[in-house]
Amino acid sequence: MAGSIVEATRKIIHVDMDAFYASVEQLDNPELQGKPVAVGGNRERGVVAAASYEARKYGVKSAMPSKIALLRCPKLIFVKPRFERYKELSYQIREIFFEYTDLVEPLSLDEAFLDVTENKLSNPSATLIAKEIRKRIKEEIGLNASAGISYNKFLAKVASDLNKPNGQAVITPARAMEFLEKLPIERFYGIGKVTAEKMKNLGIHQGSDLKQYSLDFLTRRFGKSGLHYYEIVRGIHLSPVNPHRDRKSISVENTFEKDLFLPEELEAARLKLAGELLFRMKKNQLRGRTVTLKLKYKDFSQQTRSKSLPRYLLTSEILLFSEELLHQESLKMPVRLLGLGVSNLEIDEEKMGRQLRIEGLFNHPEDQNG
């Protein structure tokens, strides 16, 4: 049986905006529509923060140095990021979500989980709800979104990527086992490129191969992650859609598909994380005294670096301190995960109200912009 009876009765939607940053730029500037667009960087230096689907056809990706992107796509158009605009539209999209359910768990500016098991429209079909939400986002905001529907967050996340862009897919409990057994190991959410290579060296190329290994073996070989791998290949992921959490800190992090080592790649990743962190702090009316940078290296060793002030940090100081912490000392090896957080928080309960819906980032190794 897929997971538990309780889990199998849940109806979870994962909504993921398609190439969000680049699509917003094309929406606001019709001259960019249908053209290869890169957000961030320029023709001389810098890195790509996000790429339109027209640019992706040429192999342009996020965190790619601008010079390489330009070599792959000579007609690439670079535009400066406008995070305030992206946040504005993200708020509008989430207001649509909240018309269907209060159980909304944002992952970043451009994606979120929704639990619609019990929803405000009393609609028993999560598939129809997802279709209606995507239709409203297109009609009311002008952007395309993709969606995945299943009985847990892991499968909904995988499903949202199946028919991108501007599509949706459903993985039912009855279909889950067969689907997971045929799924290539690198497509499993939470298995990055490095781990996928380690698994392939063990003969694990798809879910059916992973399923042959015991929990004991996987925990010995992959540590705490072994339990996660053991469960997800069996369709088990009990984590609920959790819109609020009493916080002592707030943080965002990202596990990369490809380990990062070049300074410009890490700087691009830091900027995106800082943008997400500041968005969450503003949305939740939070402020804190300590900034912490988290690094997980290729060998899975971990390091944290922090800086504090006796007063609450300004936005500019969070940006500055995160940059200082990243370059505090030389990296010992490539980085597989980067995280950024603020702690020693003051929370104004009266201001937060329904804004407490946002909780910490659900880590994902994919390009954050769909």
Secondary structure, DSSP 8 states (H G I E B T S, - for coil): --S-HHHHT--EEEEEETTHHHHHHHHH-GGGTTS-EEES--SSS-B-SEE-HHHHTTT--TT-BHHHHHHH-TT-EEE---HHHHHHHHHHHHHHHHTT-S-EEEEETTEEEEE-SS-TT----HHHHHHHHHHHHHHHT---EEEEEESSHHHHHHHHTTT-SS-EEE--HHHHHHHHHHSBGGGSTT--HHHHHHHHHTT--BHHHHTTS-HHHHHHHHTTHHHHHHHHTTT------------SEEEEEEEEEEEE-SHHHHHHHHHHHHHHHHHHHHHTTEEEEEEEEEEEETTS-EEEEEEE-SS---HHHHHHHHHHHHTSS--SS-EEEEEEEEEEEEE-HHHHGGGGG--------S-TT-
